[in-house]
Amino acid sequence: MTSFPEHLDPELIERLVTSGGGALARKMGIDFIEVSAEHSVATMPVDGNTQVVGLLHGGAHVVLAESLGSISSAIHAGPGRYAVGIEINASHSRSVTSGLVTATCTALSLGRTLATHEIVMRDEAGTRLSTVRMTNMLLDQR
């Protein structure tokens, strides 16, 4: 069950709840636990998200990270604004072949036009698997 900050735009909450974070997030089994501009957490199963030799796919790490970074940035942008990703990079430290991974998204910089987050993925033992940094541009809706 997702925890939402009290000041969150009701329209954004409705979109998050009804979409489950979007079609790709649903397909990958991403579960949003906590969301805010400063700190967000989500989990994703390894099963169903592996590459040919059975390891969690590096792209799956990035999808999980981008999902959290985008939501956190959209929350920071506020009503009448939206976030678009302009840069993302990932460093994979360890592999995992089973279980659940947990991603923790932490704001590095929350400005008027840019938001940058670091997202760290860990396995069930708490071992760091990858580190992703994402920057979103914050725009006014037209």
PyMOL commands that set and color helices and strands:
alter all, ss='L'
color gray80, all
select helices_A, chain A and resi 10-19+23-27+58-77
alter helices_A, ss='H'
color red, helices_A
select strands_A, chain A and resi 31-34+39-45+81-92+100-110+114-122+128-140
alter strands_A, ss='S'
color yellow, strands_A
deselect
rebuild
show_as cartoon
